[in-house]
Amino acid sequence: MHPDNIYQKAYDMEHLTKVLPKLSAYVFTNKYGQSTVDFSNPEAVRYLNQALLKAYHQINYWEFPIDNLTPPVPGRADYLYHINDLIGKPQKPIQILDIGTGASLIYPLLGQSLFGWHFTATDSQQESLQIAQKIIDKNQLAGKIKLKWQPESGKILQNIIAPGDAFAASICNPPFYPSQKAAENANRRKNKNLKLPQQRNFKGQANELWTKGGELLFLKKYIKESALFKNQIQWFTGLISDKNNIPKLQKLLQRLNAKEVQIIPLQQGQKKIHILAWRF
């Protein structure tokens, strides 16, 4: 984890259950004498992350359908700490573009709490944006986070960035898998290795976990569109799950004359991923 990440230490379950009493039904003491939850249980994972947001980020309302992806707060925060390193401390208020924010709105919630950033958060699913808007309204964040619908599912930055817009960075957690079957197979392998029940503990569905062509095609589109807006975004960034995709994306960025490219390793639980960051 990033050295500044507030989630470096083990969870204070006593504090978290006081903040969110319904979490207590899922807390137990493991064989090492540590208080924890069953991370294969989707409800336990949902309540744990709700408690973290309430205890450390003043997010008192965080509700969305159980079939949507429940993002792990510590790992999502880790991405943002690295983005903070990239952009430094400009004098003017920092504007961040969140691509594919989803119903959970997790990056804007964390970025606003941790760093005071302002966000434009996009998604192609209007239902997700409606749920995200309720989270914004319930937590009184209307002046700090605004939503924008992407009307074309094949576009990423186009239709979103207006001529006068300027962002310190764009962030993106793309759908990693090319199909639902690929996502399910990956989940089975993970659970088998960890000796967990065969279910996806963080849930998730289309557009959150899989898209045609997977992360490679998505990130290629993102990179190509970034060249159209190179004067309006300081740093373009996105997560990469498959390290074999990195050389292909680096070659594309080289062809587009990117001024600087960084590959930043992250570890989220048992999974190692990378941030791809570039600027023109």
C-alpha positions in Angstrom: 0.0 0.0 0.0 1.0 3.6 -0.5 2.8 4.8 2.7 0.3 7.5 3.3 -2.8 5.2 3.0 -4.9 5.5 6.2 -5.7 1.7 5.9 -2.1 0.5 6.5 -3.2 -1.1 9.8 -5.7 -3.8 10.7 -9.3 -2.8 10.9 -10.5 -1.5 14.3 -13.6 -3.7 14.4 -14.7 -2.4 17.8 -14.9 1.1 16.4 -16.4 0.0 13.1 -19.2 -2.0 14.8 -20.0 1.0 17.0 -20.3 3.2 13.9 -22.4 0.6 12.1 -23.9 -1.8 14.6 -25.3 -4.2 11.9 -21.7 -5.1 11.0 -21.3 -6.8 14.4 -23.4 -9.8 13.2 -20.6 -10.7 10.7 -17.6 -10.2 12.9 -15.7 -13.1 14.4 -12.3 -13.9 15.9 -10.1 -16.0 13.6 -7.5 -18.5 14.6 -4.9 -15.8 14.9 -7.0 -14.0 17.5 -7.9 -11.2 15.1 -11.4 -9.7 14.7 -12.4 -10.0 11.1 -15.3 -10.8 8.7 -15.9 -13.6 6.2 -14.7 -11.9 2.9 -16.5 -14.6 0.9 -19.8 -13.2 2.2 -21.1 -10.3 0.0 -23.2 -8.9 2.9 -20.3 -8.9 5.3 -18.1 -7.1 2.7 -20.9 -4.6 1.9 -21.3 -3.7 5.6 -17.6 -3.5 6.3 -17.1 -1.0 3.5 -20.1 1.0 4.6 -18.6 1.2 8.1 -15.3 2.3 6.7 -16.9 5.1 4.7 -19.0 6.2 7.7 -16.2 6.0 10.3 -13.4 7.7 8.3 -15.0 9.6 5.4 -18.2 11.0 6.9 -20.3 9.1 4.3 -23.5 8.3 6.1 -25.5 7.0 3.2 -24.0 4.5 0.7 -26.8 2.3 -0.8 -26.9 0.6 -4.2 -28.3 -2.7 -5.5 -26.7 -5.8 -4.0 -25.8 -7.1 -7.5 -23.6 -4.1 -8.2 -19.9 -4.2 -7.5 -19.0 -3.4 -3.9 -15.6 -1.8 -4.2 -13.1 -2.3 -1.4 -12.4 1.1 0.2 -8.7 0.6 1.1 -7.7 -0.5 -2.4 -9.6 2.3 -4.1 -8.1 4.8 -1.7 -4.6 3.5 -2.6 -5.1 4.4 -6.3 -6.0 8.0 -5.3 -2.9 8.4 -3.1 -0.8 7.7 -6.1 -2.8 10.1 -8.2 -2.2 12.7 -5.5 1.6 12.1 -5.9 1.4 12.6 -9.7 -0.5 15.9 -9.6 1.2 17.5 -6.7 -0.3 20.6 -5.1 -1.5 23.1 -7.7 -2.7 26.5 -6.4 -6.2 26.3 -7.9 -8.9 23.8 -6.8 -8.2 20.3 -8.2 -10.8 19.0 -10.7 -10.7 15.2 -11.3 -12.6 13.2 -14.1 -13.8 9.8 -13.0 -14.6 7.6 -15.9 -17.2 4.9 -15.3 -18.0 5.9 -11.7 -20.8 3.3 -11.3 -23.6 3.2 -8.8 -21.2 3.2 -5.8 -19.5 6.5 -6.7 -16.5 5.3 -4.7 -13.6 7.4 -6.2 -15.4 10.8 -5.9 -16.4 10.0 -2.3 -12.9 9.0 -1.3 -11.1 11.8 -3.3 -13.3 14.5 -1.9 -12.9 13.2 1.7 -9.1 12.5 1.5 -7.9 15.4 -0.6 -10.8 17.9 -1.1 -10.9 17.3 -4.8 -13.9 18.2 -7.0 -15.2 15.6 -9.4 -17.0 15.2 -12.7 -18.1 11.5 -12.6 -19.3 9.8 -15.8 -21.1 6.6 -16.7 -23.0 5.2 -19.7 -25.7 3.6 -17.4 -28.4 6.1 -16.5 -29.7 3.9 -13.7 -26.2 3.9 -12.1 -26.1 7.7 -12.3 -29.5 8.0 -10.7 -28.3 5.9 -7.7 -25.1 7.8 -7.5 -27.0 11.1 -7.5 -29.0 10.0 -4.5 -25.7 9.2 -2.7 -24.5 12.7 -3.5 -27.7 14.3 -2.3 -27.9 12.3 0.9 -24.3 13.2 1.8 -24.7 16.9 0.8 -22.0 16.8 -1.8 -23.9 18.4 -4.6 -21.4 21.3 -4.9 -18.4 19.0 -5.0 -19.4 16.1 -7.2 -21.3 16.4 -10.5 -22.5 13.6 -12.8 -22.4 13.4 -16.5 -24.0 10.8 -18.7 -22.0 9.2 -21.5 -24.7 8.6 -24.3 -22.4 6.4 -26.4 -21.1 3.2 -24.8 -18.3 3.0 -27.3 -16.9 6.5 -26.3 -14.9 7.4 -23.2 -13.8 11.0 -23.2 -15.8 12.2 -26.2 -19.2 13.7 -25.3 -17.9 14.4 -21.8 -15.1 17.0 -22.1 -16.3 20.4 -23.1 -14.0 23.0 -24.7 -13.5 25.0 -21.5 -13.0 22.0 -19.2 -9.7 21.4 -17.4 -8.7 18.5 -15.2 -5.7 17.7 -13.1 -6.2 14.0 -13.8 -8.6 11.4 -15.1 -9.0 8.1 -13.3 -10.6 4.9 -14.6 -11.1 1.4 -13.3 -12.0 -0.4 -16.5 -13.9 -3.6 -16.8 -11.1 -6.1 -16.7 -12.7 -9.1 -18.5 -13.9 -9.6 -22.1 -17.0 -11.6 -21.1 -19.1 -12.7 -18.2 -17.7 -16.2 -18.6 -14.2 -15.0 -18.3 -15.1 -13.1 -15.2 -16.7 -16.1 -13.7 -13.7 -18.3 -14.5 -11.3 -15.9 -13.0 -13.5 -15.8 -9.8 -13.5 -19.6 -9.6 -9.7 -19.7 -9.9 -9.3 -17.1 -7.2 -11.7 -18.8 -4.8 -10.1 -22.2 -5.4 -6.6 -20.8 -4.6 -8.0 -19.1 -1.4 -10.2 -22.0 -0.5 -13.3 -19.8 -0.5 -16.8 -20.7 -1.6 -17.5 -20.3 -5.3 -19.1 -16.9 -5.4 -18.0 -13.4 -6.2 -17.7 -11.7 -2.8 -17.7 -8.2 -4.3 -20.5 -9.0 -6.8 -20.5 -7.0 -10.0 -22.1 -7.1 -13.5 -21.6 -6.0 -17.1 -19.8 -2.7 -17.5 -18.3 -3.1 -14.1 -16.5 -6.4 -14.6 -16.6 -7.2 -18.3 -16.9 -5.5 -21.7 -16.2 -6.5 -25.3 -12.5 -6.8 -25.8 -11.8 -6.5 -22.1 -9.5 -4.0 -20.5 -7.0 -4.0 -23.5 -9.5 -2.7 -26.0 -11.0 -0.3 -23.5 -7.6 1.2 -22.6 -6.6 1.4 -26.2 -9.8 3.5 -26.9 -9.1 5.6 -23.8 -5.5 6.3 -25.0 -6.5 7.2 -28.5 -9.2 9.6 -27.2 -6.8 11.1 -24.7 -4.7 12.5 -27.6 -7.8 14.6 -28.6 -7.9 16.2 -25.1 -4.2 16.4 -24.3 -4.3 20.1 -23.4 -7.3 19.7 -21.0 -6.1 16.9 -18.8 -2.7 17.0 -17.0 -2.5 13.2 -16.3 -4.5 10.4 -17.8 -4.6 7.3 -15.7 -6.2 3.9 -15.6 -5.9 0.5 -13.9 -4.4 -2.5 -15.6 -5.2 -6.0 -14.3 -3.2 -8.1 -16.8 0.5 -7.1 -16.8 0.9 -8.6 -20.3 -1.1 -5.7 -21.7 1.4 -3.1 -20.5 3.9 -3.4 -23.4 1.1 -3.1 -26.0 -0.2 0.0 -24.3 3.2 1.5 -24.0 3.8 1.1 -27.7 0.5 2.8 -28.5 1.5 5.7 -26.2 4.9 6.0 -27.9 3.2 6.2 -31.3 1.0 9.0 -30.1 4.0 10.9 -28.7 3.1 10.8 -25.1 5.6 13.0 -23.2 5.7 10.8 -20.1 4.5 7.4 -19.2 4.6 5.8 -15.7 3.7 2.3 -14.6 2.9 2.2 -10.9 2.4 -1.2 -9.1 -0.5 -1.7 -6.7 -1.5 -4.6 -4.6 -5.1 -5.0 -3.6 -5.5 -8.0 -1.3 -4.1 -11.0 -3.2 -4.3 -9.3 -6.5 -1.4 -7.3 -8.1 -2.4 -4.6 -10.6 -0.8 -1.5 -12.0 -1.7 2.1 -12.7 -0.9 3.3 -16.2 -0.4 7.0 -16.2 0.5 9.2 -19.1 0.6 12.9 -20.2 1.4 14.8 -23.3 
